[in-house]
Amino acid sequence: MSTDDPQHARVPVTVLSGFLGAGKSTLLNALVRQPEMAGAAILINEFGAIGVDHHLVEMAEDRLVVLDSGCVCCTVRGDLPRAFKDLTMRSLRREIPPIRRLLLETTGLADPAPLVRTLLEDFFIAERFRADGIVTVVDGVAGTETLARHREAVRQVAMADRLLVSKCDLADAALLDALEARLGRINPAAERMRIEHGRIDAGLVCGLGLFDPATRRADVDRWLADERISAAAPSYRRAENASRHDEAVRAYVLRFDHPFDWLQLADGLDTLLEAAGQGILRIKGLVHVAGESTPRVLQCVGHRRYPAASLPEWPPGPRHSRLVFIVDGLTRDYLARSITLFCDASPIEDPAL
């Protein structure tokens, strides 16, 4: 996560998520025709004995890999690392041109969290590839019903860095507005965009990580999106049906004005991740560590915390620690009390609450 060349020399990987029929293959077809996608490779996961999605993507066969042994979130420990290694070795042997970007389309039933964990944990992959963001496609016509009926769809939305609402030419404005409001309550950190026939500038699908690909500088405010999350906090109180499972997925920000002891914070977060189980989907943070002049970047996906890295400098503004939590069934009070108990640090009160 530094701004040094090794980080940017790694091939960026965009995870393309979305429930069944949302329009992922249509989006891929629109993307691969764009000049920005020159040098891209695609991994497509298909569920079932007879896969069809890969036939819908118009791309050279040598740059398209189909994982058809089941849902990639279940087979991720085997098939996915082998696919990454196979593409890498074919490129090194010059059987295919150099890979400059990789798009991973998941099956409509997949949870994105295991995919991101594999990108970070597998040594071979982590040395050569880097997670560049999760893009989730939401059906503009059927999305509201899908979110109400399928927890997998809710988790796909909650994990996203960017949300694309598809089929906007087929849905009326009121339906789309209601859907977007619902998406904003599930994941206020993710920017939402409406698309028709999969058409969108490739630059809006790529480069969603911490570092701006053009400037190679950290864009902390965009990555954390803590101001958008704080602004959405009052909508949680207005939830019309708190028993609906998509209302259980929420995003919270905890801010701290005193530096952390890093070992204490790390141990405390590990304890919280273990205690909360599947309740924590994602944690992102910028941490002021006692005795250090530059901030550390923190990331947790699912129940795993990943090695922190330091930024070369603080972004403008107060040197406060900011922790963003995307959770399922947990409250802000639970998170705040846990950090206070495990890390001996109390968050600043949020006036929005």
Summary of the structure (lengths in Angstrom):
residues: 353
radius of gyration: 19.9
end to end distance: 32.4
largest distance: 58.2
contacts: 1136
relative contact order: 0.13
helix: 40%
strand: 23%
